[in-house]
Amino acid sequence: MARRPSAERRRQLTEAAIRAMARDGVPRTTTRSIAAEAGVSLSVFHYCFDSKQALIESVITTLTDHSVAVVKEALRPKATLEETVRAGFQAYWDHVRAHPDEHMLTYELTQYALREPGFEHLARRQHELYGSAFAELIERLRLDRDLELTVPVPVLARYLAAVTDGLTLNFLVLGDESAWSEILDTVVAHIAGLVV
């Protein structure tokens, strides 16, 4: 087996953990099953991650990065603010439809972290990542378009994180794709209404 830098091994193991956890669930995923999924020895796993907390934090960060990356790519300025915002939400929605197991895993990780003593800070970290990702995207749009908002960026960021979280869970539970377009129109119109 070729030696790889530890950062590359951590990424490899994190992606393997995501696949294993999405398939088997967080409580049933073991370090041994993650190492097998990644095709590395258990000693490589323990070299890269000194605790289960470190692994779960890496998984949470990576899952958030997956979603944020597609939205950032889609948020290229369009003719109107509404079209730009819609493109970002559409990219996120397409990601949810293409990777429902990843999104379901985010909810399982939240519940796991809240219930497991000593892991509670990871659930907080997960939602802080959502808020900071939205704040960054809002700030980028605000500056690109010279917008003035009727609410502070941190408030809007947390609001959008909560709305997105709820819509995602709603889809994962109900699976109603037909309603998405009208829901997206409503969200976009509401966001546009918060701009002066």
Buried (B, 14 or more C-beta within 10 A) or exposed (E): EEEEEEEEBBBBBBBBBBBBBBEEEBEEBEBEBBBBBBEBEEEBBEBBBEEBBEBBBBBBBBBBEBBBEBBBEBBEEBEEBBEBBBBBBBBBBEBBEEBBEBBBBBEBBBEBBEEBEEBEEBBEBBBBBBBBBBBBBBEEBBEEEEEEBEEEBEBBBBBBBBBBBEBBBBBBEEEEEEEBEEBBEEBBEEBEEBBE
